Amino acid sequence: MKLFYRKFGEGQPLIILHGLFGQSDNWNTLAKQFSEQKFEVYTVDQRNHGLSPHSDVWNFKAMSEDVLELIKEHGLKNVILLGHSMGGKTAMQFAIDYPEYLDKLIVADMAPKYYPMHHQGVMQALQAVDFNVVKTRKEVDEVLSKYISDFGTKQFLLKNIFWIDETEMAWRFNLKVIIQQIENVGQNVEHVGQATPTDKVCEVPTLFLRGEHSNYVLDEDADLIQALFPNSALETIAGAGHWLHAEKPKEFFESVMKFVK
């Protein structure tokens, strides 16, 4: 699948993959900063998100192949791949499948393990929005507020609204398929999660970044990470939660730059 992307700067290629319900422009500010350090940055809309095509096929194998298509289309080599949350799982899958294309891998607040479905509140809120009834962003906000109290989460979701025409709004993401296949986002990356040190591992130099106040990457996950990504380091960004790149952008940028340089 040909993915929509935004490109910044010139130099060594750096591909950035967003998380669930995200889109490429969530990363614009950091992408510009990276590009100023002599990187050719591609911020990508993953399938069923942003301006990329919708598909009934939605799993990490398919999303990994989408990244491969982008890399081949542009003839990219020595790629640095950075993924947050769901994008981190895609990045790990790609590193397992196609390590020969990568120079370095950065996984932001995601471990190579199974995550039980925990987006029920957000799913309920999104399904409660009837675009046949609500006709303004304010009205959508009011519906979401019945289910979601966190201001940042609501603003993040509201960024996904667009106008189909002058009278009707819609979500950019493929809500139908996401609801049907949400379990796929929690699944282990193939070859990852069930693996032991004797199984297929990824030797690509890898940085795992986690937020101090996030529970996505636990201390107890360190052994699994090391077994599957033996050439990896795990760092914690103080004061950050799951959205570490948005909450602590300076610290996130510095950690990434220290690693890739």
Buried (B, 14 or more C-beta within 10 A) or exposed (E): BEBBBBEBBEEBBBBBBBBBBBBBBBBEEBBEBBBEBEBBBBBBBBBBBBBBEBEEBBBBBBBBBBBEEBBEEBEBEEBBBBBBBBBBBBBBBBBBBBBEBBBBBBBBBBBBBEBEEEBEEBBEBBEEBEBEEBEEEEBBBEBBEEBBEEEEBBEBBEBBBEEEEEEEBBBBBBBEBBEEBBEBBBBBBBBBBEBEEEEEBBEBBBBBBBBEBBEBBEEEBBEBBBBBBEEBBBEBBEEBBBBBBBBBBEBBBEBBEEBBE
